[in-house]
C-alpha cells in the first residue's frame, strides 16, 4: 500500500493482523457443541464463497477466486455466525448467505483498494492488479459486488437496504480518506471517522445480519450494530499498534512509517507533542525510504509514552464494545462475542 489511500486499504482489508480460530476465542474452554456448530457453518460458508464467485468463463472465475483462495481471517463471516446463534431457529442456508454477502462485499473492496494504492501484494500473493492489470482488478471487484447483491436479494429487502447503506458508507469513507483531513479538521477525529466508515460499518452490518437471520428483536439489533462498529474500529487501531510494536504478526513492522501514513500513535503524538519530540515528529511527518530512519522511528515510538496511551485507548474502546453486549441474551454466542473484544484489542501489542 502506498500513498494517502493506503490507510483505507489497511482499514478495509485488515491485512496485517491474524485473528485466532474459534477454539481460541477465549483462554477458557469453549463449549464443544457450540464450537462444532460454528466450525460447521464456517466450513460451509467457505465452500459456498468460491461457488458464488464462479463465473461463466475460466479466466473470470480464476480472477474472482484469486483473493478468496489466498485465505483471510473470515472475521465478518465469523461475526455473522456468532450473532446468528443468539436465538434458536436460524436457517443454516440463511446464515451462509448472509455471511457470503458480507465477505464478498469485503473482498470486492480489496480489489478496488489495491488498484487505488498500486499494491503489489495482498494476503501473501500478488494482487489482482499486479498479476493481471488494473482493468481486470476493477471489473472483478465489480463482479464480486454483483454476486454479493444477487445473494443479498434472496434474503429480503431489509438485508438489501442494509447492504446498500453500508456500501455507501464505505465509499464515503474512501472519499474522505483520499481527500484528507484538511486544515480545519482535527487529524485524529478525521481518522477515526474514516475507519468507522471503512472498517466499522461492514463489521457492524455483519453482526446485524447475524441477528436478523435468527430473529433478534430491534433493541438487540441496535446493540449488535453498536458493538460491531466499535469492535471494527478497535480492530484497526490494534493494527496500528501491531505495525509499530510487534515482530510476531507475520509482517515487517514499520509499513505505515515507510508509506508516511499517520495512524493512531502518530496522530496522538502530534496532538500532545512535548519538548524533545522534535526528531520523532520529523520522522513521522514524511515517508521513510531510509531503513536506518525506519529503525530509529520504530525504536523511538516503542519507547514513547504515546504507545501506552494508544494501548489504553484501544482497551477503553474494547470495553465500550463489550458494554453493548449486556443487552444480548446470555449464552455461548454472547460469551464468544465478548471474548473477541480482548482478542481483537490485544493481539501481540
C-alpha positions in Angstrom: 0.0 0.0 0.0 1.3 3.4 -0.8 0.1 7.0 -0.7 -2.7 8.5 1.3 -5.3 5.9 0.2 -3.2 3.2 1.8 -4.9 3.6 5.2 -8.1 2.6 3.6 -6.6 -0.5 2.1 -5.5 -1.4 5.6 -8.8 -0.5 7.1 -10.9 -2.3 4.6 -8.7 -5.3 4.3 -7.3 -5.7 7.7 -4.3 -7.3 6.0 -1.9 -7.2 8.9 -3.4 -9.0 11.9 -4.4 -12.6 12.2 -7.3 -13.4 14.4 -7.3 -16.7 16.2 -9.5 -19.6 15.3 -12.8 -20.0 17.1 -11.2 -22.5 19.5 -9.0 -19.7 20.8 -11.7 -17.0 21.2 -11.1 -17.3 25.0 -8.5 -18.7 27.2 -11.2 -20.7 28.9 -12.7 -23.9 27.5 -15.0 -23.4 24.6 -18.3 -25.3 24.6 -17.5 -28.2 22.3 -21.1 -28.3 20.9 -21.1 -24.6 20.2 -17.6 -24.8 18.7 -18.6 -27.7 16.4 -21.6 -25.7 15.2 -19.6 -22.6 14.4 -17.0 -24.6 12.6 -19.6 -26.4 10.6 -21.1 -23.2 9.4 -17.7 -21.6 8.6 -16.7 -24.6 6.6 -20.0 -24.5 4.7 -19.5 -20.7 4.1 -16.0 -21.3 2.7 -17.3 -23.8 0.2 -20.2 -21.6 -0.9 -18.0 -18.5 -1.2 -15.9 -19.9 -4.0 -19.0 -21.3 -5.7 -20.7 -18.0 -5.5 -17.6 -16.4 -7.1 -17.8 -18.7 -10.0 -18.2 -17.0 -13.4 -19.2 -18.2 -16.9 -15.5 -18.2 -18.1 -12.5 -19.9 -16.5 -10.5 -16.7 -16.6 -13.0 -14.6 -14.7 -13.5 -17.4 -12.2 -9.8 -17.6 -11.6 -9.5 -13.9 -11.1 -12.6 -13.7 -8.9 -11.5 -16.6 -6.7 -7.9 -15.3 -6.6 -8.1 -13.5 -3.2 -10.6 -15.9 -1.8 -8.2 -18.7 -2.4 -5.4 -16.8 -0.7 -7.2 -17.1 2.6 -8.0 -14.3 5.1 -9.4 -14.2 8.6 -13.1 -14.5 7.6 -13.8 -12.2 10.5 -17.0 -10.9 9.0 -18.5 -14.4 8.4 -17.4 -15.4 12.0 -19.4 -12.4 13.4 -22.4 -13.4 11.2 -22.3 -16.9 12.6 -21.8 -15.9 16.2 -24.6 -13.4 16.2 -26.9 -15.9 14.4 -26.7 -18.2 17.4 -28.1 -15.7 19.9 -31.6 -17.1 19.4 -32.5 -20.6 18.2 -34.0 -21.4 14.8 -31.8 -19.6 12.3 -31.9 -21.4 9.0 -28.3 -22.6 8.1 -28.7 -21.6 4.5 -29.7 -18.1 5.5 -26.7 -17.8 7.8 -24.4 -18.9 5.0 -25.9 -16.5 2.5 -25.7 -13.6 5.0 -22.0 -14.3 5.7 -21.3 -14.7 1.9 -22.7 -11.2 1.2 -20.5 -9.6 3.9 -17.3 -11.4 2.8 -17.8 -10.8 -0.9 -18.5 -7.2 -0.3 -15.3 -7.0 1.7 -13.2 -8.9 -0.8 -14.6 -6.9 -3.7 -13.4 -3.7 -1.9 -9.9 -5.2 -1.7 -9.7 -5.5 -5.5 -10.5 -1.8 -5.8 -8.3 -0.7 -2.9 -5.3 -2.4 -4.5 -5.8 -0.5 -7.7 -6.0 2.8 -5.9 -3.0 2.0 -3.8 -1.0 0.4 -6.6 -0.4 -2.5 -4.3 1.8 -5.4 -5.4 0.8 -8.0 -2.8 -2.4 -9.0 -0.9 -2.7 -11.8 1.6 0.8 -13.0 0.7 0.1 -13.4 -3.1 0.4 -11.0 -6.0 -2.6 -8.5 -6.0 -5.0 -8.9 -8.9 -3.8 -5.6 -10.5 -0.2 -6.7 -10.4 -1.0 -10.3 -11.6 -3.2 -9.1 -14.4 -3.9 -5.3 -14.7 -5.9 -2.5 -13.2 -8.8 -3.0 -15.6 -9.2 -6.7 -14.7 -9.0 -5.9 -11.0 -11.7 -3.2 -11.2 -14.0 -5.4 -13.2 -13.5 -8.4 -11.0 -14.3 -6.2 -8.0 -17.5 -5.1 -9.7 -18.3 -8.8 -10.5 -18.0 -9.7 -6.8 -20.1 -6.8 -5.8 -22.7 -8.0 -8.2 -22.5 -11.6 -6.8 -23.0 -10.1 -3.3 -26.0 -8.1 -4.5 -27.7 -11.1 -6.1 -27.1 -13.1 -2.9 -28.5 -10.5 -0.6 -31.6 -10.2 -2.8 -32.5 -13.8 -1.7 -32.6 -12.7 1.9 -35.1 -9.8 1.6 -35.4 -6.1 1.2 -34.3 -5.3 4.7 -31.0 -7.0 4.0 -30.7 -5.3 0.7 -31.2 -1.9 2.3 -28.6 -2.5 5.0 -26.0 -3.7 2.5 -26.7 -0.6 0.3 -26.4 1.8 3.2 -23.2 0.0 4.3 -21.6 0.2 0.9 -22.5 4.0 0.7 -20.5 4.4 4.0 -17.6 2.5 2.6 -17.4 4.8 -0.4 -17.9 7.9 1.6 -15.1 6.9 3.9 -12.8 6.2 1.0 -13.5 9.7 -0.4 -13.0 11.3 2.9 -9.7 9.5 3.5 -8.4 10.2 0.0 -9.2 13.9 0.4 -7.5 14.1 3.8 -8.5 15.9 7.0 -7.9 19.4 5.6 -6.7 22.4 7.6 -9.9 22.9 9.5 -10.3 19.3 10.7 -8.7 17.5 13.6 -6.5 14.8 12.1 -7.3 12.2 14.8 -11.1 12.8 14.6 -10.9 12.6 10.8 -9.0 9.3 11.0 -11.5 7.8 13.5 -14.4 8.8 11.3 -12.7 7.2 8.3 -12.1 3.9 9.9 -15.6 3.9 11.4 -16.9 4.1 7.8 -14.4 1.8 6.1 -14.0 -0.9 8.8 -16.7 -0.4 11.4 -19.6 -0.2 9.1 -19.1 -3.5 7.4 -18.3 -5.3 10.6 -21.4 -3.7 12.2 -23.5 -4.9 9.2 -22.1 -8.4 9.7 -23.2 -8.7 13.3 -26.6 -7.2 12.4 -27.1 -9.7 9.6 -26.4 -12.5 12.1 -29.0 -11.1 14.4 -31.5 -10.7 11.6 -31.3 -14.3 10.5 -32.1 -15.5 14.0 -35.0 -13.1 14.5 -33.4 -10.9 17.1 -35.6 -8.0 18.4 -34.9 -4.4 17.4 -33.1 -3.5 20.6 -30.7 -6.4 20.2 -30.1 -5.5 16.6 -29.2 -1.9 17.7 -26.8 -3.3 20.3 -25.2 -5.6 17.7 -24.7 -2.6 15.3 -23.1 -0.5 18.0 -20.9 -3.4 19.1 -19.8 -4.3 15.6 -18.9 -0.7 14.7 -16.9 -0.3 17.8 -15.1 -3.6 17.5 -14.3 -2.8 13.9 -12.6 0.5 15.0 -10.8 -1.5 17.7 -9.5 -3.9 15.1 -8.0 -1.2 13.0 -6.5 0.7 16.0 -4.9 -2.5 17.2 -3.4 -3.0 13.8 -1.9 0.4 14.1 -0.1 -0.7 17.3 1.0 -4.0 15.7 2.7 -2.2 12.9 4.9 -0.5 15.4 5.2 -2.8 18.4 5.2 -6.4 17.2 7.5 -8.5 15.1 5.2 -11.5 15.5 2.4 -10.5 13.2 3.9 -12.1 10.1 4.9 -8.9 8.5 7.8 -6.4 8.6 7.0 -3.7 11.1 7.0 0.0 10.1 4.9 -0.3 6.9 3.0 2.8 7.8 6.2 4.7 8.5 7.6 3.8 5.2 4.5 5.0 3.5 4.1 8.1 5.5 0.7 7.1 6.7 -0.3 8.6 10.1 -2.0 6.1 12.4 -3.2 6.3 16.0 0.1 6.6 17.8 1.5 9.1 15.4 -1.7 11.2 15.5 -1.7 11.1 19.3 1.9 12.2 19.3 1.1 15.2 17.1 -1.8 16.2 19.3 0.3 16.1 22.5 3.9 16.7 21.5 6.3 17.8 24.2 9.8 19.2 24.1 12.2 16.5 23.0 9.7 15.1 20.4 11.0 17.2 17.5 13.1 14.4 15.9 10.3 11.9 16.2 7.8 14.4 14.8 10.0 14.9 11.8 10.5 11.2 11.2 6.7 10.6 11.3 5.8 13.6 9.1 7.1 12.0 5.9 7.5 8.7 4.1 10.7 7.0 5.2 12.9 5.4 2.5 16.0 5.0 4.7 15.8 1.8 6.7 18.0 3.3 9.4 15.4 6.0 9.8 12.6 3.4 10.0 14.5 1.6 12.7 15.1 4.9 14.6 11.4 5.8 14.4 10.3 2.4 15.5 12.6 2.4 18.5 11.6 5.9 19.5 7.9 5.2 19.2 8.2 1.9 21.1 9.8 3.7 24.0 7.5 6.7 23.9 4.6 7.3 26.4 2.3 7.7 23.4 2.3 3.9 22.9 0.9 3.3 26.4 -1.7 6.0 25.8 -2.7 4.4 22.5 -3.0 0.9 24.1 -5.1 2.4 26.8 -7.4 4.0 24.2 -7.7 0.7 22.3 -8.5 -1.1 25.6 -11.1 1.6 26.5 -12.9 1.2 23.2 -12.9 -2.6 23.6 -14.7 -2.2 26.9 -17.2 0.1 25.2 -17.8 -2.6 22.6 -18.3 -5.2 25.4 -20.7 -3.0 27.2 -23.2 -3.1 24.3 -23.4 -6.9 24.7 -25.3 -6.5 28.0 -28.5 -6.2 26.0 -27.9 -9.6 24.4 -29.3 -12.9 25.8 -26.8 -14.9 27.9 -25.2 -17.9 26.3 -22.1 -19.1 24.4 -22.7 -16.7 21.4 -22.6 -13.7 23.7 -19.6 -15.1 25.5 -17.7 -15.6 22.2 -18.5 -12.0 21.1 -17.3 -10.8 24.4 -14.1 -12.8 24.1 -13.4 -11.2 20.7 -13.1 -7.8 22.4 -9.9 -9.0 24.2 -8.6 -10.9 21.2 -9.0 -8.0 18.8 -7.7 -5.4 21.2 -4.6 -7.2 22.5 -3.2 -9.0 19.5 0.5 -9.2 20.4 0.6 -5.4 21.1 
